[in-house]
Amino acid sequence: MTRRHGYGLLAAMVTLVVAMSAAIYVGATLDDGSRHTRAGSQGRGDTGNDVAPASTGAWVGTWAASPVEGEPGTEAKGLAGRSLRNVVHTAAGGTSARVTLSNLYGKQPLTIAHASIAVAATENSAAADAGTMRRLTFGGSPSVTVPAGRQIVSDAVRINVPRDSDILVTTYSAVPSGPVTYHPRARQISYAALGDRTEDPHATAYTERTEAWRYVTALDVLSTEANGTVVALGDSLTAGSTSTVGANSRWPDVLADRLHAAAESGADVPRYSVVNQGIGGNRVLRPGGTGTPAPNASALTRFGRDALGRTNVKAVVIDLGVNDILRARDPRTLQASSIVAGLRELVAEAHSRGLKVVGATLMPFGGFHGYSATTEALRQAVNAEIRSGRVFDAYTDFDKALRDPYDPRRFRADYDSGDHLHPSDKGYARMGEVFDLADLKGAAPAQL
């Protein structure tokens, strides 16, 4: 072999090694909560990799959850040595799927040794339909390392994902990773087991239960049922706090069911799925805590990641502002115009992407411990601006739909969960039912 040929072979080998190394990190994208962050291929409606199954349909979000913070108690070792089986519920069916895993709040690289996806054998269970169990890969590799502050999108995998069903996404890490990025108060029970049980279809080993989603922040499907995604951006009222655990009775769940039923009946409505990006305690304006990135990032901070960055997003529904009022250090110094300005900024950013934005009036909270004449006046002032048509492209009047007609400062009794801030299951159903599906039609106007 000549020296020239030897150098050529060496160069080829180096190129191959670099390519393989890059493949392991394929899809790893910045996930710091920036408004201008885009999640890999998400938002473009394509497959995000070259090995995705060839099929008809469109990539849409069928489920999502916003990363909130690092899970307490996992700061030193993460959850190494455990299989984490997340139970997520679908808004649209599809013939292929891909999963987003986040290490946003990790302080060191997260190495996923194995991951899998399967259809649950029954609702609210860790047991999988064995025939649907699929190993997830990342750039063709069964393992992947996600740098701190970033996320990864898996390769697409062939699997028949039914609409309105539970899907199991399981990850296993053998080595410590530091804080586990998670979404608490999920109103859904997920599971954990000791050892690598990622492809175990049985529930026997999954004895640990948690009302949280860990690492998993999105599930996309290649769908013929939907051709776009609606993002519901909000606080605990969108996340479904106080709704029945495991019942999928949050108002975005109801909206997703209505959209599907209307499209199936031939009604002139968009064929959209719905993903829920609600975070308990979330605000329009202020971060929820200190740190980099801050836990419970404000809507202005996370809009790019949680709204614009969702797959094939077509419209955004915003229900925010209550926590800006209730969690203000001194409500007497807060101006309703500041909240409204923040909402308008979100709308302007969505419009720059051609997305329509539907807003919601702020529901009553009379009787809640943060209620006062000052906070009520702020709520009414924000609602007046929303109803004027000067904030959103359209709005749904959740306040009017759920308030007590004899005491409009409070919920109607049967719509109140009992804490006077969050609705009952019946109240959440009412929110989803009064939403005008026609408001989701069309794109953003040239000017609002």
C-alpha positions in Angstrom: 0.0 0.0 0.0 1.4 3.4 -0.9 1.7 6.2 1.7 -1.0 8.2 -0.3 -3.4 5.3 -0.1 -2.6 4.8 3.6 -3.4 8.4 4.3 -6.6 8.1 2.3 -7.7 5.0 4.3 -6.9 6.7 7.6 -8.9 9.8 6.5 -11.8 7.7 5.6 -11.7 5.9 9.0 -11.5 9.2 10.8 -14.5 10.5 8.8 -16.5 7.4 9.7 -15.7 7.7 13.4 -16.8 11.3 13.4 -20.0 10.5 11.5 -20.9 7.7 14.0 -20.2 10.0 16.9 -22.4 12.7 15.4 -25.2 10.2 14.9 -25.3 9.5 18.6 -26.0 13.1 19.2 -28.4 13.5 16.2 -31.4 15.6 17.2 -29.8 17.0 20.3 -30.9 20.6 20.4 -30.8 23.5 22.8 -33.7 23.3 25.3 -33.0 26.2 27.6 -36.5 27.7 27.5 -35.5 30.5 25.1 -38.4 32.0 23.2 -36.4 31.6 20.0 -35.5 28.0 20.6 -36.5 25.4 18.0 -36.5 21.8 18.8 -34.6 20.1 16.0 -37.0 19.3 13.2 -40.0 20.1 15.3 -42.3 22.7 13.8 -41.3 21.8 10.2 -43.6 18.9 9.9 -40.9 16.6 8.5 -39.5 13.4 9.9 -36.3 14.7 11.4 -34.2 11.9 10.1 -33.4 9.9 7.0 -34.6 6.5 8.3 -38.2 7.4 9.0 -40.8 5.0 7.6 -42.1 6.0 4.2 -45.8 6.5 4.6 -48.6 9.0 3.9 -49.8 11.5 6.4 -48.5 14.4 8.4 -46.3 14.6 11.5 -48.3 16.1 14.4 -47.9 16.3 18.1 -50.2 13.8 19.8 -49.0 14.5 23.4 -46.6 16.9 25.0 -45.7 18.2 28.5 -43.6 21.1 29.4 -40.4 20.5 31.4 -40.8 22.3 34.7 -37.7 21.8 36.9 -35.3 19.2 38.3 -37.0 16.5 40.4 -36.2 17.0 44.1 -34.0 14.2 45.5 -32.4 13.4 42.2 -29.7 16.0 42.3 -26.8 13.6 43.0 -27.5 10.5 41.0 -30.6 11.1 39.0 -32.6 7.9 38.8 -29.7 5.6 37.6 -30.5 1.9 37.7 -34.2 2.4 37.2 -36.5 2.0 34.2 -38.9 4.9 34.0 -42.2 4.0 32.4 -44.1 7.2 31.4 -47.8 6.8 30.6 -49.0 9.4 28.1 -52.3 9.8 26.4 -52.8 10.5 22.7 -54.9 13.1 20.9 -54.3 11.7 17.4 -53.5 8.3 16.0 -50.7 7.4 13.6 -48.7 4.7 11.9 -45.2 5.8 13.2 -44.0 7.7 16.2 -41.0 9.6 17.6 -40.2 10.7 21.1 -38.5 13.8 22.6 -36.4 13.4 25.7 -35.2 16.4 27.7 -32.2 17.0 29.9 -33.1 20.7 30.3 -32.5 20.7 34.1 -29.7 18.3 34.1 -26.3 19.5 35.4 -24.3 16.8 33.5 -24.8 14.6 30.4 -27.7 12.2 30.5 -26.9 8.8 29.0 -30.0 6.7 28.0 -28.9 3.1 27.7 -32.2 1.9 26.3 -35.6 3.3 25.5 -38.8 1.8 24.2 -42.4 2.7 23.2 -45.5 0.5 23.3 -49.2 0.7 23.5 -50.5 0.1 27.0 -52.4 -3.2 27.4 -55.1 -1.3 29.4 -55.6 2.3 30.5 -53.7 3.5 33.6 -51.4 0.5 33.7 -47.7 -0.2 33.3 -48.5 -3.3 31.3 -47.8 -3.1 27.6 -49.4 -4.9 24.6 -46.4 -7.1 23.9 -47.0 -7.1 20.2 -46.5 -3.3 20.0 -43.3 -3.1 22.0 -40.6 -1.3 20.0 -37.1 -0.3 20.8 -36.3 3.4 20.3 -33.1 4.4 18.5 -31.2 7.7 18.1 -29.3 8.0 14.9 -29.6 4.3 14.6 -28.1 3.6 18.1 -30.1 2.1 21.0 -28.2 4.4 23.4 -27.7 8.2 23.4 -26.1 10.9 25.5 -28.1 14.1 25.9 -25.9 17.1 27.0 -27.1 19.1 30.0 -29.6 21.8 28.9 -30.5 20.0 25.7 -33.1 17.5 24.3 -33.0 14.7 21.8 -35.6 13.5 19.3 -35.6 9.7 18.6 -35.7 8.1 15.2 -39.1 7.4 13.9 -40.4 3.9 14.5 -43.2 2.0 12.9 -46.0 1.4 15.5 -49.7 1.7 15.2 -50.6 4.4 17.7 -54.4 4.6 18.4 -56.1 7.9 19.2 -57.4 8.4 22.7 -55.1 5.7 24.1 -52.3 5.3 26.7 -48.8 4.9 25.3 -45.8 3.7 27.4 -42.5 5.5 26.9 -39.8 3.8 29.0 -36.2 4.9 29.5 -33.3 3.3 31.4 -30.1 5.0 32.5 -27.3 2.9 34.0 -25.1 5.8 35.2 -25.9 8.8 37.4 -27.0 11.9 35.6 -27.9 14.5 38.2 -31.3 16.3 38.4 -34.1 14.5 36.5 -36.0 16.9 34.2 -39.6 16.3 35.0 -43.2 17.6 34.9 -44.9 17.2 38.3 -48.6 17.0 39.1 -49.3 15.3 35.8 -52.8 14.0 36.8 -51.5 10.7 35.4 -49.7 7.9 37.2 -46.4 6.7 35.7 -44.2 3.9 37.0 -40.6 2.9 37.7 -38.8 -0.5 38.1 -35.4 -1.5 39.3 -33.0 -2.6 36.6 -33.3 -2.5 32.8 -37.0 -3.3 32.1 -37.4 -1.1 29.1 -38.7 -4.0 26.9 -40.5 -5.9 29.6 -44.2 -5.8 28.7 -45.3 -6.9 32.1 -46.3 -4.6 35.0 -45.0 -6.8 37.8 -41.6 -5.1 38.2 -43.1 -1.6 38.0 -43.9 -1.2 41.6 -42.9 2.5 42.0 -45.7 5.0 41.2 -45.4 8.7 40.6 -47.7 11.5 39.4 -45.0 12.9 37.1 -43.5 12.6 33.7 -39.8 12.2 33.6 -37.5 13.1 30.7 -40.3 12.6 28.1 -41.6 15.9 26.8 -43.3 15.1 23.4 -44.7 12.3 21.4 -45.2 12.9 17.7 -47.1 10.6 15.2 -47.3 10.3 11.5 -51.0 10.7 11.2 -53.8 10.5 8.6 -56.3 11.7 11.2 -54.8 15.2 11.8 -52.7 17.5 9.6 -51.7 20.1 12.2 -51.2 20.7 15.9 -52.9 23.1 18.3 -50.8 24.1 21.4 -52.7 24.9 24.6 -50.4 27.1 26.6 -51.3 27.9 30.1 -51.0 27.4 33.9 -52.6 24.8 36.2 -56.0 25.5 34.7 -54.7 24.1 31.4 -52.5 21.4 33.1 -55.7 20.2 34.7 -54.9 20.5 38.4 -57.7 19.0 40.6 -59.0 16.9 37.6 -59.5 13.2 38.3 -56.1 11.4 38.0 -56.0 9.1 35.0 -59.3 10.3 33.5 -57.9 12.7 30.9 -60.5 15.3 31.7 -58.5 18.4 31.3 -60.1 21.0 29.0 -57.5 20.4 26.2 -58.4 16.7 26.3 -62.1 17.7 25.8 -61.1 20.0 22.9 -59.1 17.3 21.2 -62.1 14.9 21.4 -64.4 17.5 20.0 -62.1 18.4 17.1 -61.8 14.7 16.2 -65.5 14.0 16.4 -66.3 17.1 14.3 -63.8 16.2 11.6 -65.1 12.7 11.5 -68.7 14.0 11.0 -67.6 16.1 8.0 -67.9 19.4 9.8 -66.0 22.3 8.4 -63.3 22.4 11.1 -59.5 22.0 11.1 -58.2 18.4 11.4 -55.9 19.2 14.3 -54.5 17.4 17.3 -54.1 19.2 20.6 -51.1 19.2 22.9 -51.1 20.5 26.5 -48.3 22.8 27.5 -49.8 23.9 30.8 -47.6 24.3 33.9 -49.0 24.8 37.4 -48.3 28.3 38.7 -47.1 29.6 35.3 -47.1 33.3 34.6 -47.0 35.5 31.5 -44.2 37.8 32.8 -42.0 36.5 35.5 -39.9 33.4 35.8 -41.1 31.0 38.4 -37.8 30.7 40.2 -34.1 31.4 40.2 -31.4 29.5 38.3 -30.3 28.8 34.8 -32.6 27.8 33.4 -35.2 29.0 35.8 -37.7 26.4 37.0 -41.3 27.1 35.8 -40.1 29.5 33.1 -42.5 32.3 32.2 -44.6 32.1 29.1 -42.5 34.8 27.5 -39.4 32.7 28.2 -40.7 29.3 27.1 -42.9 30.3 24.2 -40.4 29.3 21.5 -39.8 25.9 23.0 -43.3 25.0 24.2 -45.4 26.6 21.5 -43.6 27.6 18.4 -41.3 24.5 18.7 -44.1 21.9 18.7 -44.4 19.7 15.6 -46.4 21.2 12.8 -48.1 23.8 15.0 -51.0 25.6 13.3 -52.6 27.6 16.2 -51.9 28.5 19.8 -54.5 28.9 22.6 -53.3 31.0 25.5 -55.0 30.9 28.9 -52.6 32.8 31.2 -52.6 35.8 33.6 -54.2 34.5 36.8 -50.9 33.7 38.5 -49.4 37.1 37.5 -52.2 38.6 39.6 -52.3 36.1 42.5 -48.5 35.7 42.9 -47.6 39.4 42.6 -45.6 40.6 45.5 -47.9 43.5 45.8 -51.0 43.5 43.6 -51.5 47.2 44.3 -48.4 48.0 42.2 -49.3 45.6 39.3 -50.8 47.1 36.2 -53.2 45.1 34.1 -51.6 46.7 31.1 -48.4 44.9 31.9 -50.1 41.5 31.7 -51.9 42.5 28.5 -48.6 43.8 27.0 -47.0 40.4 27.7 -49.9 38.6 26.0 -49.6 40.9 23.0 -45.9 40.1 22.8 -46.7 36.4 22.6 -49.3 37.0 19.9 -46.9 39.1 17.9 -44.3 36.3 18.0 -46.9 33.7 16.9 -48.0 36.0 14.1 -44.4 36.3 12.9 -44.7 32.5 12.2 -48.1 32.8 10.6 -49.9 31.2 13.5 -53.3 32.1 14.7 -53.8 32.8 18.4 -57.0 32.3 20.4 -57.0 33.6 24.0 -59.2 33.0 27.0 -60.7 35.3 29.6 -59.5 34.9 33.2 -61.9 32.8 35.3 -63.2 33.9 38.7 -61.3 33.1 41.9 -63.6 34.6 44.6 -63.2 32.6 47.8 -59.6 31.7 47.0 -57.0 32.9 49.6 -55.5 35.3 47.1 -58.8 37.1 46.4 -59.2 40.7 47.2 -60.9 43.8 45.7 -57.5 44.7 44.1 -57.0 41.3 42.5 -60.6 41.2 41.2 -60.2 44.6 39.6 -57.0 43.4 37.9 -58.8 40.4 36.5 -61.7 42.4 35.3 -59.3 44.9 33.6 -57.4 42.1 31.8 -60.7 40.6 30.7 -62.0 43.9 29.4 -59.0 44.2 27.1 -59.4 40.6 25.9 -63.1 41.1 25.1 -62.3 44.3 23.3 -60.6 42.3 20.5 -57.3 44.1 20.9 -55.3 41.2 22.3 -56.0 38.0 20.4 -57.3 37.0 17.0 -60.3 35.4 18.8 -61.1 34.6 22.4 -63.1 32.0 24.3 -65.0 33.4 27.3 -64.1 30.9 30.0 -65.1 33.5 32.7 -68.6 33.8 31.4 -69.0 30.1 30.9 -68.0 29.0 34.5 -68.9 32.0 36.7 -71.9 32.0 39.1 -74.5 34.2 37.4 -75.6 35.3 40.9 -72.1 36.0 42.1 -69.8 36.5 39.1 -66.7 36.8 41.3 -67.0 33.0 42.0 -67.4 29.8 40.1 -70.8 28.2 39.7 -70.9 25.7 42.5 -70.9 22.5 40.3 -68.0 23.9 38.3 -65.8 24.5 41.4 -63.4 21.8 42.5 -63.7 23.2 46.0 -60.6 25.3 46.2 -62.4 28.2 44.4 -59.5 28.5 41.8 -59.6 25.3 39.8 -62.6 23.8 38.1 -64.1 20.4 38.8 -64.2 17.8 36.1 -67.5 19.2 35.0 -66.0 22.6 34.9 -63.1 21.5 32.7 -65.6 19.8 30.4 -67.5 23.0 30.2 -64.3 24.9 29.2 -63.7 22.4 26.4 -67.3 22.5 25.2 -67.7 26.3 24.9 -64.6 26.6 22.8 -65.6 27.6 19.2 -63.8 25.2 16.9 -64.3 27.7 14.0 -61.9 30.0 15.8 -59.0 27.7 14.9 -59.6 28.0 11.2 -57.3 30.1 9.0 -54.0 31.7 9.6 -52.9 34.8 11.5 -54.0 38.1 9.9 -51.4 40.4 8.5 -52.1 42.9 11.3 -54.1 42.5 14.5 
